[in-house]
Amino acid sequence: MTKTVWMTLLMFAGLALFASAPALAQYSRAAAESVPMKTERVKVRDDSGNVRYEKRKVRVDSDKWGNAAGNQYDLAVDGAFEGQTVAVLHFYTGEGFDFSLPKKALAQKGFSVYRWMNRAPSPEKLEKALEKACQLWIISGSTRQLNDKHLAVIKKFFDSGKGVYIWGDNQPYYADANAVAKVLFNGQMTGNLMGNQTVSLQEEKGKPGLLPNHLLTTGLEYIYEGITIATIQPNDALEPLIYGSAGNLVSAFYDHDGKRAILDGGFTRLYINWDTAGTARYVKNAAAWLVNYERFGDEVVAAKHRNPKDEEE
């Protein structure tokens, strides 16, 4: 398949996804558009000197990295998920990684964060806390913290439709990431590759870049891949999301039977070079997608952002 054909198919797939989706009040108008456009009235002069005005689609303004500038081009509108909690098992806390940057970004969409640092709670405490969470993020360390009872709790949570984000990094920082991924969808990451590059939209299937025109890549034309990164091993359950500059699969997602998860080999994006291309928007998009509105509906949306039609019904 040629590069041009690949990009054309992806563009139409993205448009079809957006067009077929309901008008969801919590999603922005840019949902599923990696390169949002706006309509401008443009003056046109023909060969005879006659002037007329035409409406044309043009790119919205960009930030310094080339992504659409402004929170209105995130997947979700600000405050959409007030009252929802992201639970975080935060096992790698070296190099000053305190989760403050992702926490601040998530707060823009209304999410609060409940975090365990360095060690896991008991399976019983984890299960109790997850009753109040809309999703679970796991940031792996180099040694296992989660036992089989923990994994059973996480699988039950996942099977209920609640989202799971599994973060690892270069070898050996994927001990719990691989344990959880194996139980949920037979996933695995391996290796240690130097990244530290920004990748753009994928121009050809399986090549470096991020998947265009998906809800997760709303407003994202460029994204920073992380410093040293692990490689996701492809399987039939996972859809590729980000291929790194070395051609390795850095991030993939699971979206089947009303259940959602993301597996990612580059957790350094969460605290190193945070202001490089796309990281804050990506984090917000990921949480907005993992909340799984398509399954839970207005149960997970702040009252002021619920669909008026749903309120009437």
Secondary structure, 3 states (H helix, E strand, C coil): CCHHHHHHHHHHHHHHHHHHCCCCCCECCCCCCCCCEEEEEEEEECCCCCEEEEEEEEECCECCCCCECCHHHCCECCCCCCCCEEEEEECCCCCCCCCHHHHHHHHHCCCEEEEEECCCCCHHHHHHHHCCCCEEEEECCCCCCCCHHHHHHHHHHHHCCCEEEEECCCCCCCHHHHHHHHHHHCCCEEEEEECCCEEEECCCCCCCEECCCCHHHCCCCEEECCCEEEEECCCCCCEEEEECCCCCEEEEEEEECCEEEEEECCHHHHCCCCCCCCHHHHHHHHHHHHCCHHHHHHHHCCHHHCCHHHHHC
